[in-house]
Amino acid sequence: LAKFKAMKELRNLNIGILGGGQLGRMLSQAGVPLNVKLAHLDPDANCPASPYSKQHVIGSFKNSREVREFGKDKDIVSVEIEEVAVEALEEIEALGVKVYPQPNVLQTIRDKGIQKQFYYDNNLPTMPFKLFQSASELLKSIEAKETTLPFVQKSRRFGYDGQGVRVIKTTEDLNDLLDTPCITEELCNMDLEISVLVARSSKGEVKTWDPVEMVFDPTLCYPARISEEISKKATELAVKTAEAFGIIGILAVEMFLTAEGELIINECAPRPHNSGHQTIESSVTSQYEQHIRAITGLPLGNTDIKVPSTMVNLIGEEGFSGEAKFIGLDKALEIPGVKVHDYGKAETRPFRKMGHVTITDQNIEEALKKAAKVKQVLKVES
Amino acid sequence: LAKFKAMKELRNLNIGILGGGQLGRMLSQAGVPLNVKLAHLDPDANCPASPYSKQHVIGSFKNSREVREFGKDKDIVSVEIEEVAVEALEEIEALGVKVYPQPNVLQTIRDKGIQKQFYYDNNLPTMPFKLFQSASELLKSIEAKETTLPFVQKSRRFGYDGQGVRVIKTTEDLNDLLDTPCITEELCNMDLEISVLVARSSKGEVKTWDPVEMVFDPTLCYPARISEEISKKATELAVKTAEAFGIIGILAVEMFLTAEGELIINECAPRPHNSGHQTIESSVTSQYEQHIRAITGLPLGNTDIKVPSTMVNLIGEEGFSGEAKFIGLDKALEIPGVKVHDYGKAETRPFRKMGHVTITDQNIEEALKKAAKVKQVLKVES
């Protein structure tokens, strides 16, 4: 009988998102033309998604009871963060709510130990790793010469935006070890870091965007300045990874390109990702619109590049806390192709992500020059 | 002292829009990245802008008292429709509220008689015209052979989306005359209808987009398929018109290109316009973002084309009234480059504007073919 049940109109779907940060806000923004309005569960009454939310429930996406309450009457529940009460998602899934990405994908990805093992089990290239329960267990392994410097330590859980990562090169660096369940990895001899975004819909359709080159000042280069051959290989690897997870939604696959031309998976994120902000301006279909298409079972959109771009994060300046002021906004907006995204956070703090700027230009080197200028003129202070 | 007054942060500006239809909704959408949230005055509790409004005041933008109440505490008031209580806008302007477009521009444009006279007074090319108070006065002029068929009759006020216009070719057509204060114009021997959007900021900065070619099935072709010379002439005429009005905000200048290669102004709209919907997807800066930049005194954005496009209006099908259903949405979204804009109107009625579809393609002829397909597969019914 179920298959004869009339499909709900897209505009009448009840979609809930766990988390109401900037990714939740940009999902809402992508929903406007499609007339898809999203509900959010977020503890912060003034979270970035709140002003555009269909229903903002103030509560924790890490709390099982609150996730269950929020999700049980939705048609579809999705996330903008992987650290959520997965067990509650399994419960609402059993009630018939569609949960995308699926709870098992969240469970695999949010624990870097399980995530790494998944790559090994599925013959997906990744750096060798070891598991530890604590800093002292790791120190013992170093004393016993079972683990040798240099290495990277990553906390198994709760890592985000480069937090929960230590690069240990010298014995002095050992003072900085994280005392938490963790993995260690050999340092990768890499030439370049790239990210490939993949969308996979509830109908099994798959689309990718051109690889993104991760650079550190500014943040990225889109498309990546790599050969067509490497681009093709990276895309194939990303699709293989998405298919192995069976994910429904967006998967961001971060990879290293080694000096030997090999591609190694660093880590994945099961949601729209920082490395895809620029798809809003650059791509026929943004990662945010695509996520909505994927989880609602719509056909996936074309992902061709309309214009190349780079992206700069807007981080709260050191030494400023309190009501945020965007200093130099006029000067930044004077630069052709500059698109400022203010996430609407009332308060700034040192290093808090307050927004980002996408800079489009038919010439990517010009875009990078403009980005350097944006970094000079635009500051978030108080 | 005023010039030393601290500029309000963009994110703290209190901006009100008279009207909360689809143009108001798309202005709100453009405000999301800039963290500019707009208030709206609209009589319909479920108007398209309402779900994204900072403050939706349910009231009439044609009512002086309601406009004054709505506008008096705003920093800036703008419009998405020209038929508003202009006298109230003059009053709130006197209180220090910035009103863009300026009340005198609205007054000139909303009355086609005054608008036409303005073109004559400013040496802007337009078709010769006559003024009449009523159908009977016009009929007398025809009897006296002072007015000869064929001609176009346009109501002086309240014309919108082709309403309030009659093309009178035969004596039989005279039965359809509008009985209202009106103008008549000679029929223009035109090759093509084009529209040029101009933005002029409160700082006096001016930007234009490439001319748009108005076609009727689908709706437009962007950029227009005209010579560079005509394009340049049309742009110069549009800028001259915007400067003559002194408008702050977006001005859409609709023109005829005659068989002799002359450009003739048909009419203007002092706001974001139907002929600029596609700038959302096609242009580095959309008309909606530009309108916000213009009225807030920000630098105007680059208007280069990222990818050509066409646009199809989504009109309520004949024979259907009631809860709207977008039939064939899946089939439309399968077509690469199709962007559906559902204005979120709950109820459909025959010929009601329910949304539009932009179709981008590097090859404009392909875009037009896709648009024809969209028209076949996507229908708004109930």
HADDOCK unambig.tbl for C-alpha pairs under 7 A between the chains (distance, minus, plus):
assign (segid A and resid 9 and name CA) (segid B and resid 325 and name CA) 6.83 0.50 0.50
assign (segid A and resid 29 and name CA) (segid B and resid 29 and name CA) 6.85 0.50 0.50
assign (segid A and resid 29 and name CA) (segid B and resid 32 and name CA) 6.86 0.50 0.50
assign (segid A and resid 32 and name CA) (segid B and resid 29 and name CA) 6.86 0.50 0.50
assign (segid A and resid 33 and name CA) (segid B and resid 340 and name CA) 6.43 0.50 0.50
assign (segid A and resid 33 and name CA) (segid B and resid 341 and name CA) 4.29 0.50 0.50
assign (segid A and resid 33 and name CA) (segid B and resid 342 and name CA) 5.73 0.50 0.50
assign (segid A and resid 34 and name CA) (segid B and resid 340 and name CA) 6.21 0.50 0.50
assign (segid A and resid 34 and name CA) (segid B and resid 341 and name CA) 5.67 0.50 0.50
assign (segid A and resid 34 and name CA) (segid B and resid 342 and name CA) 5.59 0.50 0.50
assign (segid A and resid 35 and name CA) (segid B and resid 342 and name CA) 5.54 0.50 0.50
assign (segid A and resid 35 and name CA) (segid B and resid 343 and name CA) 6.83 0.50 0.50
assign (segid A and resid 35 and name CA) (segid B and resid 344 and name CA) 5.73 0.50 0.50
assign (segid A and resid 52 and name CA) (segid B and resid 52 and name CA) 6.02 0.50 0.50
assign (segid A and resid 284 and name CA) (segid B and resid 337 and name CA) 6.29 0.50 0.50
assign (segid A and resid 298 and name CA) (segid B and resid 330 and name CA) 5.97 0.50 0.50
assign (segid A and resid 299 and name CA) (segid B and resid 330 and name CA) 6.34 0.50 0.50
assign (segid A and resid 299 and name CA) (segid B and resid 333 and name CA) 6.02 0.50 0.50
assign (segid A and resid 299 and name CA) (segid B and resid 334 and name CA) 5.28 0.50 0.50
assign (segid A and resid 301 and name CA) (segid B and resid 336 and name CA) 6.32 0.50 0.50
assign (segid A and resid 302 and name CA) (segid B and resid 336 and name CA) 5.15 0.50 0.50
assign (segid A and resid 302 and name CA) (segid B and resid 337 and name CA) 6.10 0.50 0.50
assign (segid A and resid 306 and name CA) (segid B and resid 306 and name CA) 5.53 0.50 0.50
assign (segid A and resid 306 and name CA) (segid B and resid 307 and name CA) 6.09 0.50 0.50
assign (segid A and resid 307 and name CA) (segid B and resid 306 and name CA) 6.09 0.50 0.50
assign (segid A and resid 325 and name CA) (segid B and resid 9 and name CA) 6.85 0.50 0.50
assign (segid A and resid 330 and name CA) (segid B and resid 298 and name CA) 5.98 0.50 0.50
assign (segid A and resid 330 and name CA) (segid B and resid 299 and name CA) 6.35 0.50 0.50
assign (segid A and resid 333 and name CA) (segid B and resid 299 and name CA) 6.04 0.50 0.50
assign (segid A and resid 334 and name CA) (segid B and resid 299 and name CA) 5.29 0.50 0.50
assign (segid A and resid 336 and name CA) (segid B and resid 301 and name CA) 6.32 0.50 0.50
assign (segid A and resid 336 and name CA) (segid B and resid 302 and name CA) 5.17 0.50 0.50
assign (segid A and resid 337 and name CA) (segid B and resid 284 and name CA) 6.31 0.50 0.50
assign (segid A and resid 337 and name CA) (segid B and resid 302 and name CA) 6.13 0.50 0.50
assign (segid A and resid 340 and name CA) (segid B and resid 33 and name CA) 6.43 0.50 0.50
assign (segid A and resid 340 and name CA) (segid B and resid 34 and name CA) 6.20 0.50 0.50
assign (segid A and resid 341 and name CA) (segid B and resid 33 and name CA) 4.31 0.50 0.50
assign (segid A and resid 341 and name CA) (segid B and resid 34 and name CA) 5.66 0.50 0.50
assign (segid A and resid 342 and name CA) (segid B and resid 33 and name CA) 5.75 0.50 0.50
assign (segid A and resid 342 and name CA) (segid B and resid 34 and name CA) 5.58 0.50 0.50
assign (segid A and resid 342 and name CA) (segid B and resid 35 and name CA) 5.54 0.50 0.50
assign (segid A and resid 343 and name CA) (segid B and resid 35 and name CA) 6.83 0.50 0.50
assign (segid A and resid 344 and name CA) (segid B and resid 35 and name CA) 5.73 0.50 0.50
